[in-house]
Amino acid sequence: MGGEEVRGVGLIGAGAMAQALLHGLLAGGALAPECLAVTNRGDRGRLREAERLGVHATVDKADVCRRSDVLILAVKPKDALEASRQLRPSLDARHLVVSVVAGLRRRGLQAALGDHHRVVRAMPNTGSVIGASATALAREGDPSDVRTAARLLATLGPVELVAEEQLDAVTALSGSGPAYVYLLIEAMIAAGVAEGLPADVARALTLQTALGAARMAVESGAEPAELRRQISSPGGTTLAALQVFEGHELRETVRLAVRRAKERAAEIGATLEAAQG
């Protein structure tokens, strides 16, 4: 995929997503440590951690802008407008801003950046840290900028192009999705312990089961429903368990959870737009 060559990337933020992106970009070999810069509002511990990795770390956003042609905005939504305003004086035409902030619309970010037009939105997840992110990238923006962002983010895992209006759904599904999977893993481990397994055995078996199921779904190319049917023999143990899930409306619970997360992303966006006046 085409796009401009990226010579320097600045990460704005210190939270879980910013850290996942930092480690993923380094591990994926997208950039050498000296081509990365990190800034945050004042988490000195995170800055020291970045320095240990050979990354330039500073509280000076202007310094990061000078060193970078791509800036990844990875702050919490409540901090996004203020961080954008602080970046504004240091931006020029060479800077591409890639926002991974949930809910913050492209037009609102552009306004906060002083009508800076080189902005694209993306939603990776914390799988970035091991190069296993599921990332969606909004196609709105200059095509060259979208290609540049896609090429950079592809080092963290597969990238899908979507309309910006679909990013709230992406946030709800794959942005927040790792937490849903972790919750199921937690529940399975607890269930195994409740049925008499040692905790370490229950954990090991559950983690490998989750890994194996995900790999089968990816590598086989089969639909998840078909893979489920293949191991659900009539009258067997798997079907008995699945009937309990269905009886407790697991599908509907998941649908409602994803819907609520999508609604929350929209609420965050509305709050940010209202704060801009």
VENPENOR-V207030 format. One record per residue. N is the residue number from 1. SS is DSSP state (H for helix, E for strand, L for the rest). PHI is phi in whole degrees, 0 to 359 (999 if undefined). NEAR is the number of other ideal C-beta (glycine too) atoms within 12 Angstrom. Layout:
[[N/SS/PHI/NEAR] [N/SS/PHI/NEAR]]
This chain:
[[1/L/999/18] [2/L/284/13] [3/L/125/26] [4/L/288/24] [5/L/291/18] [6/L/266/32] [7/L/261/22] [8/L/207/33] [9/E/238/47] [10/E/249/46] [11/E/260/49] [12/E/253/48] [13/L/141/39] [14/L/225/31] [15/L/280/29] [16/H/299/26] [17/H/292/38] [18/H/299/42] [19/H/293/29] [20/H/297/34] [21/H/295/49] [22/H/301/44] [23/H/294/33] [24/H/293/36] [25/H/296/42] [26/H/290/32] [27/H/293/24] [28/L/281/28] [29/L/73/15] [30/L/297/32] [31/L/214/35] [32/L/288/18] [33/H/307/24] [34/H/289/16] [35/H/264/26] [36/E/247/40] [37/E/225/39] [38/E/229/47] [39/E/220/42] [40/L/209/35] [41/L/291/25] [42/L/160/16] [43/L/277/23] [44/H/297/17] [45/H/297/14] [46/H/293/29] [47/H/294/29] [48/H/296/17] [49/H/298/21] [50/H/297/34] [51/H/298/20] [52/H/296/16] [53/L/274/25] [54/L/87/18] [55/L/264/35] [56/E/290/29] [57/E/232/32] [58/E/201/29] [59/L/270/23] [60/L/269/23] [61/H/295/35] [62/H/298/23] [63/H/297/20] [64/H/298/38] [65/H/299/33] [66/H/297/23] [67/H/272/30] [68/L/234/38] [69/L/253/32] [70/E/241/43] [71/E/245/49] [72/E/258/49] [73/E/274/52] [74/L/230/41] [75/L/263/38] [76/L/292/27] [77/H/308/35] [78/H/294/18] [79/H/258/28] [80/H/293/39] [81/H/293/34] [82/H/294/24] [83/H/298/38] [84/H/295/37] [85/H/295/24] [86/H/290/28] [87/H/285/38] [88/H/312/25] [89/L/294/16] [90/L/259/28] [91/L/273/35] [92/L/219/21] [93/L/296/12] [94/L/281/22] [95/L/276/39] [96/E/258/42] [97/E/257/48] [98/E/252/45] [99/E/263/48] [100/L/246/47] [101/L/277/42] [102/L/296/40] [103/L/86/38] [104/L/282/46] [105/L/290/32] [106/H/300/38] [107/H/295/23] [108/H/291/31] [109/H/293/44] [110/H/302/28] [111/H/296/24] [112/H/295/34] [113/L/273/37] [114/L/82/21] [115/L/60/15] [116/L/286/32] [117/L/265/22] [118/L/272/30] [119/E/227/40] [120/E/229/45] [121/E/249/47] [122/E/217/51] [123/E/222/46] [124/L/275/47] [125/L/223/38] [126/H/289/34] [127/H/297/31] [128/H/306/42] [129/H/298/25] [130/H/243/19] [131/L/71/26] [132/L/234/27] [133/L/288/38] [134/L/256/32] [135/E/242/42] [136/E/246/38] [137/E/234/42] [138/E/290/37] [139/L/280/25] [140/L/291/27] [141/L/126/32] [142/L/299/20] [143/H/305/18] [144/H/295/18] [145/H/294/35] [146/H/297/33] [147/H/295/25] [148/H/299/35] [149/H/297/47] [150/H/296/36] [151/H/296/29] [152/H/293/46] [153/H/289/43] [154/H/294/29] [155/H/289/30] [156/H/261/42] [157/L/142/34] [158/L/300/22] [159/E/240/34] [160/E/246/25] [161/E/269/28] [162/E/223/27] [163/L/285/18] [164/H/303/31] [165/H/296/19] [166/H/267/25] [167/H/292/39] [168/H/296/35] [169/H/293/29] [170/H/298/36] [171/H/304/41] [172/H/290/33] [173/H/275/29] [174/H/257/36] [175/H/296/39] [176/L/272/31] [177/H/306/29] [178/H/306/28] [179/H/294/22] [180/H/295/25] [181/H/294/27] [182/H/298/19] [183/H/296/18] [184/H/297/25] [185/H/298/26] [186/H/305/20] [187/H/295/19] [188/H/293/27] [189/H/299/27] [190/H/299/17] [191/H/293/20] [192/H/297/23] [193/H/296/19] [194/H/298/12] [195/L/266/15] [196/L/107/10] [197/L/278/18] [198/L/300/13] [199/H/301/18] [200/H/292/13] [201/H/291/16] [202/H/300/24] [203/H/295/21] [204/H/299/18] [205/H/294/22] [206/H/294/27] [207/H/298/22] [208/H/292/17] [209/H/296/21] [210/H/296/25] [211/H/297/19] [212/H/297/17] [213/H/295/24] [214/H/296/23] [215/H/296/15] [216/H/299/20] [217/H/296/19] [218/H/284/17] [219/H/279/12] [220/H/282/15] [221/L/77/11] [222/L/281/16] [223/L/292/12] [224/H/306/16] [225/H/298/13] [226/H/290/14] [227/H/298/21] [228/H/297/20] [229/H/296/16] [230/H/297/18] [231/L/246/21] [232/L/244/20] [233/L/293/13] [234/L/304/12] [235/L/78/9] [236/L/267/14] [237/H/290/13] [238/H/297/18] [239/H/297/18] [240/H/299/15] [241/H/291/19] [242/H/298/21] [243/H/295/16] [244/H/293/14] [245/H/302/21] [246/H/295/16] [247/H/296/13] [248/L/260/13] [249/L/56/13] [250/H/301/19] [251/H/301/15] [252/H/292/14] [253/H/298/18] [254/H/296/22] [255/H/300/17] [256/H/293/15] [257/H/295/23] [258/H/295/26] [259/H/300/19] [260/H/294/19] [261/H/296/29] [262/H/297/29] [263/H/300/19] [264/H/295/23] [265/H/299/33] [266/H/294/26] [267/H/297/20] [268/H/299/31] [269/H/299/33] [270/H/296/19] [271/H/297/21] [272/H/293/34] [273/H/295/23] [274/H/295/13] [275/H/292/22] [276/H/281/22] [277/L/80/9]]
